[in-house]
Amino acid sequence: MIKKILFIILFISAINTNAQVLNIEHLRIAKDTSGFAGSIGVNLQLIKNTRDIFIFGNTIYFQYRNGKHLVFLINNISYKKIDDEDIINRGTMHLRYNYKLTDIVTLEAFGQLQYNTISKIEMRQLIGGGTRFKLAEKEKYKIYLGTILMYEYEKIDADPSIYNRDYRFSGYLSLRFFPTKNFIFTSTTFYQPRLDKFNDYRIYNQNSLSLRVIKKLSLQLTYSISYDAFPAEGIPKTQYRLLNGLVYTFD
């Protein structure tokens, strides 16, 4: 176990991070016992035809649970380069603490660092906290509702640079559906308006299918779509992604 922990720490330390809205729900590991757990997902493509194409992505999830306390760290990076041009270059590092008040209510606090050079986000820093509610729990599904207040500081790539300092509400609804032990479907939707300007909001939806192929290795297909009412100049309001890859889970 110590070797696995050291591997993850070294891997995280070796790379930079970020994304625009980070969905942590499809990464959470449903493990009630104390101790460490986590997952590692990687995709890599090298293509040579009339152009040189390099694609790399990874998501690392690492959690520690002790009684009512849960701490987890997420590192996510996506990079795509065609010849000498960056097509995708973004990453996120997210640290979150949960304290379970009751079987229904959990308190949350988090900090997050982001960048997305293609969307002209040189840096985005978030800090916030709130409450997570378990709306339903059955044998084959769980539904959660989150209500969070957060402070956002960001630097936009412009001439001159634009700095935003805003308070936002972040609400999310998450569904986890597991009809069999080898198949998991998660769907999460976020709504994030500015508290002083409700027409400045973001909506993000992510759906993920995970199919276990061997004991700790799964195939994962993820589709996400986001809408930003006021993106940086020249950036489309709506963006979407379709990803597939492998995820290794350990505990």
Secondary structure, DSSP 8 states (H G I E B T S, - for coil): -HHHHHHHHHHHHTS--B-SS---TTT-----SSEEEEEEEEEEEEEESSSEEEEEEEEEEEEEEETTEEEEEEEEEEEEEETTEEEEEEEEEEEEEEEE-SSSEEEEEEEEEEEETTTTEEEEEEEEEEEEEEEEE-SSEEEEEEEEEEEEEEEE-SSS-EEEEEEEEEEEEEEEEEEETTEEEEEEEEEEEETTEEEEEEEEEEEEEEEESSSSEEEEEEEEEEEESS-STT--SEEEEEEEEEEEEE-
